Amino acid sequence: MLTQEEKDLISAVRRRIAQGIPDFKPRPPQSQMIAATANAIADGDFAMIEAPTGVGKTLGYLIPGVALAATRKKRLIVSTGTTALQRQIAEKDMPTVLSALAAEGMTVNAVVAKGRERFVCNALLAEKSLHTDLFTHDPHAQLYAPLHRALMDRTWSGDRDALQISLPVDAWGAIANTRHTCTKERCPSFKQCAYYVRQSELKTATVIIANHDLVLTSLARTNEGIFGKFDENLFVFDEAHHLGEKANAILSSSLTLSASFLETLPNVLGYLLPQHAKREIIQEARIASTLFDRLGAQLKLLARPSIHAVRFAHGIIPEKMREALLVLGEVHSRVTGLLDIVKAKSPDRGDAMQRQMQLCDQMLSRLKEDRATIDAVLSADDIGTNTGQKPRARWAEKFSDRWILKVSPFDAGPALRMLLWSQAASAVLTSATLVNGGEFSAVARSLGIPEERLKAQTLVSPFDYSDTRFVIPASAPLPTLTDDHTAFVAQYVQTLAGVLQGGMLVCFASRQQMLTVLDLLPERLRSLVQTQDDGSVAEILSLHEARINATGSSILFGLAAFAEGLDLPGALCTMVLVPKLPFPSPDDPLIAAELEYLASRKLPTFPVLLTAASIRFRQACGRLKRKESDSGEVHVLDRRVLDKSYGKALLRSVPMRIDIV
């Protein structure tokens, strides 16, 4: 139970924050969120809170979460679905809360947690900085020495996000800290390592601002990390509707069907390998190459014309492929055993040998991961109708001239139940979109949250939506009539562009339709359009704002990332256009595997598609009004919202005036 002192502290922090905001207006839904968060932590519940735009949900969970972490000597883990929200919390919302707490005499600290790849590897950077002469083939060689100097004189922390220069992706990749390259305590730069310095800071933090990828990856690999100290941690998951897909991605694995990795081992490990070991690895690489060729030929036969992907029904790999993969697994085991022996017998003979040993560790890690993927592909523990387990999705995709074999669960519930809910004392899950058809049950079930500990609540936006409207043209062709519907969308964009004042965001459900509509627009209008493929988000939004300031209008075309990730207040977005309801593609390997599983048990499949579509649809509509003063229109060119019962249920979640034209 909450103590009176805790209630008083939470109220005092909120009052101080309110006093610092000019023209502050109380938000009753935010008060409800503060209470729900505090009660969930105190009572040991899992609270799911749908909090639409305008509630102020970030402060709604930070105020009670940080206050209770401080008074109860716990650690608050705030996890986000995107790095953009993680940055917003760290730079804007968290300092506000910490300042208010300090005014109440409580000093706590917050640290941002990031994956190790966001930090430089001191040893790699030092090595790269020494090879910047004219004969170096690395096109980015001249960048490394200045970075190394900045790291040494502490004008740069080693955090990629703190860089003052723009570093190309491949240049950063050459010096980034990864678990394959890291040798931990054996590295001579370990005590100065930027990543491990941050890890040390996390141990003393009252609040850790993390993201779902990092939290779930840490829990999946080991419970010994800071996120696995469940008796010390309080959890808040913002953008919680992403948890399932993040868990599936983390628990997935892949194998590139190429022998190039094995073929390069003798050269990469150089003089660490005796001649007999090099000969054995070369022979194993030849065997692997033959096996990969055989697997590629079999996949080519299985693939449909012009579609470079193969999904294995019910997760079952064809027998000929299984035979080849079994032999390939044996190849990986033999090479792994050989390197283990070489490593154990190699004496430590200075820095050069130390570097070779580091490389050997990296190669062994890669070999073991590849073997684990092969085992997961071949595993029979989740295949068939009598195991009681859901079969993992197994498929292959072709990129360029190489096939990549993939395996992944499609149901995140069991994994999340094991990794989180069975061990966490409490948790708050929040998002603007957790309800489907007025119910939390579908999302809660997909996340594996135990029903007996679930407390669900829907908050109402305090925004006034009287100056917005939701428009449905009754004449729109059904999206199933692809050509007619796409032509209609292109004409509709032209019509809206003629009266546009500010920015328009068009949220497409398919890339093909997005590109076709763009081609159908007249040249004068195409010059106003940017697609999400035209640059970084920052670059696109900068040009979008500049065009609006200069000409009064600009148009953005995007897919799911733009339908959810953009914050476009005021004139930056006065119109949102949704061409069709964003049902996931039934050809998506994870969706197809889940539908196949449900159908095999004579269970309904459509709710899976509808839940995903509902979340995406409501996220897209939510792009219009980001602040109280925002106004405009949402246009939906899909008659199914009028004709279908599920469409009418979706409309009930729309807070705007609905006009059928």
Secondary structure as UniProt FT lines:
FT   HELIX           4..19
FT   TURN            22..23
FT   HELIX           28..43
FT   STRAND          46..50
FT   TURN            53..54
FT   HELIX           57..71
FT   TURN            72..73
FT   STRAND          75..80
FT   HELIX           83..88
FT   HELIX           89..93
FT   HELIX           94..103
FT   TURN            104..105
FT   STRAND          110..112
FT   HELIX           116..118
FT   STRAND          119..120
FT   HELIX           122..129
FT   TURN            134..135
FT   TURN            139..140
FT   HELIX           141..152
FT   TURN            153..154
FT   HELIX           160..162
FT   HELIX           169..173
FT   TURN            174..175
FT   TURN            179..181
FT   HELIX           184..186
FT   TURN            188..189
FT   HELIX           190..192
FT   HELIX           194..203
FT   STRAND          207..211
FT   HELIX           212..221
FT   HELIX           226..228
FT   TURN            230..232
FT   STRAND          233..237
FT   HELIX           240..242
FT   HELIX           243..250
FT   STRAND          253..256
FT   HELIX           260..269
FT   HELIX           270..272
FT   HELIX           275..302
FT   TURN            305..306
FT   STRAND          309..311
FT   HELIX           313..315
FT   HELIX           319..345
FT   HELIX           350..378
FT   TURN            381..382
FT   STRAND          393..399
FT   TURN            400..401
FT   STRAND          402..408
FT   HELIX           413..416
FT   HELIX           417..421
FT   TURN            422..423
FT   STRAND          427..431
FT   TURN            437..438
FT   HELIX           441..446
FT   TURN            447..448
FT   HELIX           451..453
FT   STRAND          454..458
FT   TURN            466..467
FT   STRAND          468..472
FT   TURN            474..475
FT   TURN            479..480
FT   HELIX           482..499
FT   STRAND          502..507
FT   HELIX           511..520
FT   HELIX           523..526
FT   TURN            527..528
FT   STRAND          529..531
FT   TURN            532..533
FT   HELIX           537..551
FT   STRAND          553..558
FT   HELIX           560..565
FT   HELIX           570..572
FT   STRAND          575..578
FT   TURN            586..587
FT   HELIX           589..600
FT   TURN            601..602
FT   HELIX           606..621
FT   TURN            622..623
FT   TURN            628..629
FT   STRAND          632..636
FT   HELIX           640..643
FT   HELIX           645..651
FT   TURN            652..653
FT   STRAND          657..660
//
